[in-house]
Amino acid sequence: MPAQTRPDSTATVGSIYRVQVRPGFDLDTTAGLADWFAALGVTHLYSAPLLTATPGSTHGYDVVDHRAVNPELGGEAGRQRLVRALRAAGLGLVVDIVPNHAGVAQPAANPAWWDVLRRGRDSAYADWFDIDWERGRLLLPVLADSPDAVDDLKLVDGELRYHEHRFPVADGTAAGSPREVHDRQHYELVSCRRGDTELTYRRFFAVSDLAGLRVEDPAVFDATHAEVLRWVSAGEVDGIRVDHPDGLRDPAGYLARLRAAAPHAWLVVEKILEYGEELPDWPVDGTTGYDALAAVCGLFVDGRAEGDFTALDARLTGHHTSWQDLTHATKLAAATRLLAAELSRLAALAPELDRDATRAALAELAACFPVYRGYPPHGARHLAAARAEAGRRRPDLTATLDAVTALLRRPEHELAARFPQLTGAVMAKGVEDTAYYRWSRFVALNEVGGSPAHFGVPPAEFHRFAAARQVRWPAGMTTLSTHDTKRGEDVRARLAVLAELPARWAEQVGDWMARAPLADPAFAHLVWQTAVGAWPIDRDRLHAYVEKAAREASVATSWADPDPTFERDLHALVDRMYDDPQLHAEITAFTDRITPAGWSNALGQKLVQLAMPGVPDTYQGTELWENSLVDPDNRRPVDFAVRRELLARLDAGWQPAVTADGAAKLLVVSRTLRLRRDHPELFDGYRPVAAHGPAAAHVVAFDRGGAVAVATRLPVGLARDGGWRDTRLSMPGNSVTDVFTGQVYSGSELLLHDLLGSYPVALLAPTALLAPTDPAEAAA
């Protein structure tokens, strides 16, 4: 059902603020911030998953018990206190749910999983999990990589214990040595290294601690959704964010069932769309906004620099591999190594074909699949594109590719149902978690939902995107930062400045890399860009980032086989950035030079994201400058006391300069959110606003139906070419007020030199609408 044809049920969800509720920042702590969220201008709190997760979980996406709120967050009583606090502040609640998988790292914490381990196929929960029971015992990859590891098992209190791990024992099997008891169980404990190759249950990507759920079964859906849907029915939850729908067997069927159960909820899906891909006509309000993130961030990147950065990449690394070839290689490796167990399970579904050839054909098709997944019977063109590219790369597999593709075109075939679950995982692990750390041409584009091969988004392209979004998905989420983004929004905004200074950057980074070499020059370029984008950054944070990034890249080191020599050299490079006085001073001086332009980009992209069509999300802490990197760095504590103090000063009339305190960003965020909340009628359309004059290419402006957003782009070039000069913005001629400065303007044309004199952004609203109506207020 197309989203635009169903009754509007989301009018009250105007904007959201994302909070990572977790142990140490629980429901009561969040409730204590309700007045802050309201003061900022959002209409709803958007919370990380609230159901019971693995004990100690810092994120909540490893749910172990769907029947109750996580006691480590404050339990049901804490949830009720949060709801009351939000209601008292005039706010609603949006919650995150995880239908695809459950946490199994601590079996005793997950009652359903524990029962499956204890009773096997006779368990009442045996059909909850996506287990291949035909392959014998359920394999659990927890043992050390040693043939004698099973000898470390102990029998304690009627359970099998392996160090800190606990496992149940089936009735009547407890007599004997631990090894003998183990051999009688419905599960088999095996080496961790066998997890990727021999696992007998579907996982979330390659994470063996997260077991796939069969929510396509109505009984499983009901059991795992009853508690959250109870909150919805009680009017205590207004919206649901669905995590990772691409992992599901039947996303469309699942979402139809969820919509039927929550007909009036705001419903968005964490669906990552590739460049140019459209969201299927699911009964949802849109995606969680990665498509908007890519379009907005790209708007502030100078596409003319692509050739310069391509040449720089080739010069620094000594070669140049195309994005297409790189991602094919990383996706093929993900399919055949990380996801080898899933690949084998799929190949077994075509017993009439040669097993090895089928595995190779499926892996090649997955590596060539142009999007995360298809949705049978729709999306046949994606399969056709994959088949054509796979045939070009592996002509020796032509016959098997034809046979396999024929099966994949039959929606009723089990292979056709399961293959899309593989392609999504292959894309995520091969591209997001590997290629993004290898492709260092210009890392500002290496973002979830982004397309590093597309260098920037011209204004005309952005306007087409936004106008189409207003028509088709006006209530979809927009965002710039999430818990999954690779770099924070302001890091990307500063890195965008490098696209305006390609020659200067090439000279600078070339000098640094020559003086402080690393064995992997491509990764070294990523490190230097990241350091410049996030500087100043605590040494420990940068150390943690580069180690994770290098292991994700899996070139000179990896998670499975860390290279101590390379990692020692990598950490030495980071230390040199801080301990070498000259190098440290050069990094600081360079970042000081580009930071003002980075702030301009940051304010511009923030305004565009908050004002464009959609429901804007503000990730915790991003109302001020933030230089976060990939998780867990982006889950660091947020200082709300500082934010309260700055907002109070703004509300008292302070007009901050654009400086390191970030108050200017808070001004933009709070005033834009408040205008959307108080006057939603000003944000119900979309029309580009034209600029005329010598610097017209440096502004992007649009009218949302009364509110006009204006943002500077490519600020370095703007300054170099003499500023705004006589560049003007076409306006309807009515009196308008910039909500950031309070300045009033009128006339059919506005000089950008005047409009953007204080800030690189402006948000214009009808003066008559904003004028005080109370006589006493007007007199004051």
Buried (B, 14 or more C-beta within 10 A) or exposed (E): EEBEEEEEBBEEBBBBBBBBBBBEBBBBBBBEBBBBBBBBBBBBBBBBBBBBBBBEBBBBBBBBBBEEBBBBBBBBEBBBBBBEBBBEBEBBBBBBBBBBBBBBBBBBBBBBBBBBBBBBEEBEBBBBBBBBBEBEBBBBBBBBEEEEBBEEBEBEEEBBBBEEBBBBBBEEBBEEEBEEBBEEBBBBBBBBEBBBBBBBBBBBBBBBBBBBBBBBBEEBBEBBBEBBBEBBEEEBBBBBBBBBBBBBBBBBEBBBBBBEBBEBBBBBBBBBBBBEBEBBBBBBBBBBBBBBBBBBBBBBBBBBBBEBBBBBBEEBBEEEBEBEEBBBBBBBBBBBBBBBBBBBBBBBBBEEBBEEBBBBBBBBBBBBBBBBBBBBEEBEEBBEBBBEBBBEBBEEBEEBBEBBBEBBBEEEBBBBBBBBBBBBBBBBBBBBBBBBBBBBBBBBBBBBBBBBBBBBBBBEBBBEBBBEBBEBBBBBBBBBBBBBBBBBBBBBBBBBBBBBBBEBBBEBBBEBBEEBEBBBBBBBBBBBBBBBBBBBBEEEBBBBBBBBBBBBBBBBBBEEEEBEEBBEBBBEBBEBBBEBEEBBEBBEEBBEEBBBBBBBBBBBBBBBBBBBBBBBBBBBBBBBBBBBBBBEBBBBEBEBEBBBEBBEEBEEEEEBEBEEBBBBBBBBBBBBBBBBBBBBEBBEBBBBBEBEBEBBBBBBBBBBBBBBBBBBBBBBBBBEBEBBBEBBBEBEEBBBBBBBBEBEBEEEBBBBBEBBEBBBBBBBBBBEBBEEEEEEEEEE
